[in-house]
């Protein structure tokens, strides 16, 4: 099972997504792909912050389609994820490393389920000890 980071979903929502990302997504079994509630919040914020107009309307419609596609495959930041987040943040602090909040929450959600993360920004997730795949590197 794979949790899609915000940058993967954002890329897929573009009119012309990166060919490697599009290819990687097309090769995945849809039912193995998940979103996190954190990614959903980031996407909703990004769209909500746009000025009214065609772009905002188009992105809203695209996100509605993504949500319809994912249905019940949006993972919450629940008690298990909160516990994993605390463990990951403590370990990062003990190692003298920072731990970014949105990515940390996404990492904790994936770690609590034993899932992989698909992202372009691999370093914070690797630092959290989560297995990562980078769709931009797909050939």
C-alpha positions in Angstrom: 0.0 0.0 0.0 1.2 3.5 -0.9 0.4 6.9 0.5 0.7 9.6 -2.1 2.4 12.7 -0.8 0.9 16.1 -1.7 3.4 16.8 -4.5 2.5 13.5 -6.3 -1.3 14.4 -6.2 -0.6 18.0 -7.3 1.5 16.7 -10.2 -1.2 14.3 -11.3 -3.8 17.2 -11.2 -1.8 19.2 -13.7 -3.1 19.3 -17.3 0.3 17.9 -18.5 1.8 15.9 -15.6 5.4 14.8 -15.7 5.6 11.8 -18.0 7.5 9.7 -15.4 4.9 10.4 -12.7 2.0 9.7 -15.0 3.6 6.4 -16.1 4.3 5.4 -12.5 0.7 6.2 -11.4 -0.7 4.3 -14.4 1.3 1.2 -13.5 -0.1 1.1 -9.9 -3.2 -0.8 -8.9 -5.6 2.0 -7.9 -6.8 0.2 -4.8 -3.3 0.2 -3.4 -3.0 4.0 -3.5 -4.1 6.2 -0.6 -4.3 9.9 0.3 -3.8 11.3 3.8 -6.1 13.7 5.4 -3.0 16.0 5.7 -2.5 16.0 1.9 -6.2 16.7 1.4 -5.9 19.7 3.8 -2.9 21.0 2.0 -4.6 20.7 -1.4 -7.8 22.3 -0.1 -5.8 25.2 1.4 -3.8 25.7 -1.8 -6.9 25.9 -4.0 -8.8 27.9 -1.4 -6.0 30.5 -1.3 -6.2 31.1 -5.1 -8.2 34.1 -6.4 -11.6 33.3 -7.9 -11.3 32.5 -11.5 -11.0 29.7 -14.1 -7.9 28.1 -12.6 -9.4 27.9 -9.1 -12.6 26.4 -10.6 -10.7 23.9 -12.7 -8.6 22.8 -9.8 -11.6 22.5 -7.5 -13.3 20.3 -10.1 -10.2 18.2 -10.5 -9.8 17.7 -6.8 -13.5 16.7 -6.6 -12.7 14.0 -9.2 -9.7 12.8 -7.2 -11.7 12.6 -4.0 -14.4 10.6 -5.9 -11.7 8.3 -7.2 -10.2 7.7 -3.8 -13.5 7.4 -1.9 -12.7 5.6 1.3 -8.9 5.6 0.8 -8.2 8.8 2.6 -6.3 8.0 5.8 -6.9 10.1 8.9 -4.4 11.4 11.4 -5.7 9.2 14.2 -4.4 8.0 17.5 -2.0 5.5 15.9 -0.6 8.2 13.7 -0.3 10.6 16.6 1.7 8.0 18.6 4.0 7.3 15.6 4.4 11.1 15.0 5.6 11.5 18.6 8.0 8.6 18.3 9.4 9.9 15.0 9.7 13.5 16.3 11.5 12.3 19.5 13.9 10.2 17.4 14.6 13.0 15.1 15.3 15.4 18.0 17.6 12.9 19.6 19.5 12.6 16.3 19.8 16.4 16.2 17.5 16.6 13.1 14.4 18.7 12.5 11.1 17.1 11.7 8.8 19.1 9.4 5.2 19.2 10.5 3.1 18.4 7.4 5.5 15.8 6.1 5.9 14.4 9.7 2.2 13.9 10.0 2.1 12.2 6.6 5.1 10.0 7.6 3.3 9.1 10.8 0.1 8.1 9.0 2.1 5.9 6.6 4.2 4.4 9.4 1.2 3.6 11.6 -0.2 1.6 8.7 3.1 0.1 7.5 2.6 1.8 4.1 5.2 3.2 1.7 5.2 6.9 0.7 5.4 8.2 -2.9 7.0 11.6 -3.0 9.5 13.8 -4.8 10.7 15.2 -1.5 12.2 12.0 -0.2 14.6 13.2 2.5 12.1 14.0 5.4 10.4 10.7 4.9 13.7 8.7 4.7 14.8 10.5 7.9 11.6 9.3 9.5 12.5 5.7 8.5 9.6 5.3 6.1 10.1 3.5 2.9 9.9 5.9 0.0 9.4 5.7 -3.8 10.1 8.7 -6.0 7.7 8.6 -9.1 9.9 11.3 -10.8 12.7 8.7 -11.0 10.4 6.1 -12.7 11.7 4.9 -16.0 
